[in-house]
């Protein structure tokens, strides 16, 4: 029985062909496509913290957000009519707890629910939702005394 074990590097995306590179002690080399594909886990939204009523920062928490900020693409917010608008990416934390901060400019009010999804590489996240409960301020900085 022959077995091959591999460890993938950190990354994003799906449907990567798996090739096996072989060589022997005589220097003969070969590449074999084994007919299998590999995919990283898709991004998963577990919690969303709403922005203030007049727009502001949305905090998206979850897993598999990629390994760098440039992995995140097209953060979309859907209103209760299904209309969409983009949330501008501000910051990504890829070490646990993973978070995305984005700037949302649309107005909300108490009881309104919005949904969000986004792409990491070519994989779409699940669709998460948040509701506006009460108006809150926007953090603009921290000053130490």
C-alpha positions as CSV (number, residue, x, y, z in Angstrom):
1,X,0.0,0.0,0.0
2,X,1.3,3.4,-0.9
3,X,0.3,6.6,0.8
4,X,1.0,10.3,0.1
5,X,0.4,13.0,2.8
6,X,0.5,16.7,2.0
7,X,0.0,19.9,4.0
8,X,-1.3,22.8,2.1
9,X,0.0,26.3,2.8
10,X,-2.3,29.0,4.0
11,X,-4.4,30.4,1.2
12,X,-7.8,31.0,-0.4
13,X,-9.8,29.7,-3.3
14,X,-11.2,26.5,-4.6
15,X,-10.9,23.8,-7.2
16,X,-7.1,23.7,-7.4
17,X,-5.9,20.7,-9.4
18,X,-3.7,18.3,-7.4
19,X,-0.5,17.3,-9.1
20,X,2.1,14.8,-7.8
21,X,5.7,15.4,-8.6
22,X,7.8,12.3,-8.6
23,X,11.5,11.7,-8.9
24,X,13.8,8.7,-8.3
25,X,17.4,8.3,-7.4
26,X,18.4,8.2,-11.1
27,X,17.1,11.7,-11.6
28,X,14.0,10.7,-13.6
29,X,11.2,13.1,-12.9
30,X,7.5,13.0,-13.7
31,X,4.4,15.1,-12.9
32,X,1.1,13.2,-12.6
33,X,-2.3,14.9,-12.4
34,X,-4.2,12.7,-10.0
35,X,-7.7,13.9,-11.1
36,X,-8.5,15.5,-7.7
37,X,-9.1,19.0,-6.7
38,X,-8.4,20.9,-3.4
39,X,-10.4,23.7,-1.9
40,X,-9.9,25.9,1.1
41,X,-12.9,26.4,3.4
42,X,-15.2,29.2,2.3
43,X,-15.5,32.3,4.5
44,X,-18.1,32.0,7.3
45,X,-19.9,34.9,9.0
46,X,-20.8,34.1,12.6
47,X,-21.7,37.6,13.9
48,X,-22.3,41.1,12.6
49,X,-22.3,44.3,14.7
50,X,-24.5,47.0,13.2
51,X,-23.4,50.6,12.4
52,X,-25.0,53.7,13.8
53,X,-28.4,54.7,12.2
54,X,-26.7,57.3,10.0
55,X,-24.1,54.9,8.7
56,X,-20.7,54.1,9.9
57,X,-18.5,51.0,10.7
58,X,-20.0,47.5,10.4
59,X,-18.0,44.8,12.2
60,X,-18.2,41.3,10.6
61,X,-16.9,38.4,12.7
62,X,-16.3,34.8,11.6
63,X,-13.7,32.4,10.1
64,X,-11.7,31.8,6.9
65,X,-11.3,35.5,6.0
66,X,-8.1,34.9,4.1
67,X,-4.5,35.6,5.0
68,X,-4.2,39.3,3.9
69,X,-6.6,42.2,3.4
70,X,-6.3,42.0,-0.4
71,X,-8.0,38.6,-0.2
72,X,-11.3,40.3,0.7
73,X,-13.4,41.5,-2.2
74,X,-16.9,43.0,-2.8
75,X,-18.6,43.3,0.6
76,X,-22.3,43.6,-0.2
77,X,-25.1,44.8,2.1
78,X,-28.7,43.9,1.1
79,X,-31.7,45.9,2.4
80,X,-35.1,44.4,3.1
81,X,-36.2,45.0,-0.5
82,X,-33.2,43.0,-1.8
83,X,-31.4,46.1,-3.1
84,X,-27.7,46.0,-2.6
85,X,-24.9,48.5,-1.9
86,X,-21.2,48.1,-1.2
87,X,-19.6,48.4,2.1
88,X,-16.1,49.9,1.8
89,X,-13.4,47.8,3.3
90,X,-11.5,49.5,6.1
91,X,-9.6,46.8,8.0
92,X,-9.2,43.0,8.3
93,X,-7.9,41.0,11.2
94,X,-7.0,37.5,10.0
95,X,-5.7,36.2,13.4
96,X,-8.5,34.9,15.7
97,X,-10.9,36.4,16.3
98,X,-11.2,37.2,12.6
99,X,-12.9,40.5,11.8
100,X,-13.7,42.7,8.9
101,X,-14.5,46.4,9.4
102,X,-16.2,48.2,6.6
103,X,-17.8,51.6,6.1
104,X,-21.5,51.6,5.3
105,X,-23.1,54.9,4.2
106,X,-26.8,54.0,4.1
107,X,-29.3,55.1,6.8
108,X,-31.0,52.5,9.1
109,X,-33.5,52.7,12.0
110,X,-34.7,50.6,14.9
111,X,-36.0,47.2,13.9
112,X,-34.5,47.2,10.3
113,X,-32.6,44.1,9.3
114,X,-29.8,44.0,6.7
115,X,-27.9,41.1,5.2
116,X,-24.2,40.9,4.2
117,X,-22.0,38.6,2.2
118,X,-18.5,39.0,0.7
119,X,-15.9,37.1,-1.3
120,X,-12.5,35.8,-0.2
121,X,-10.6,34.9,-3.3
122,X,-13.3,33.3,-5.6
123,X,-15.4,31.9,-2.7
124,X,-18.5,33.6,-1.5
125,X,-19.3,33.7,2.2
126,X,-22.6,32.6,3.8
127,X,-25.1,35.5,4.1
128,X,-25.1,37.0,7.6
129,X,-27.6,39.5,9.0
130,X,-27.8,42.2,11.6
131,X,-30.6,44.3,13.0
132,X,-30.6,47.9,14.2
133,X,-31.6,47.9,17.8
134,X,-30.7,51.4,19.0
135,X,-28.6,54.3,17.6
136,X,-25.0,54.3,18.8
137,X,-22.1,56.5,18.2
138,X,-19.1,55.9,15.9
139,X,-15.7,55.4,17.4
140,X,-13.3,57.9,15.8
141,X,-10.2,57.3,17.9
142,X,-8.9,56.5,21.3
143,X,-7.0,59.0,23.4
144,X,-4.9,57.8,26.4
145,X,-4.8,60.1,29.4
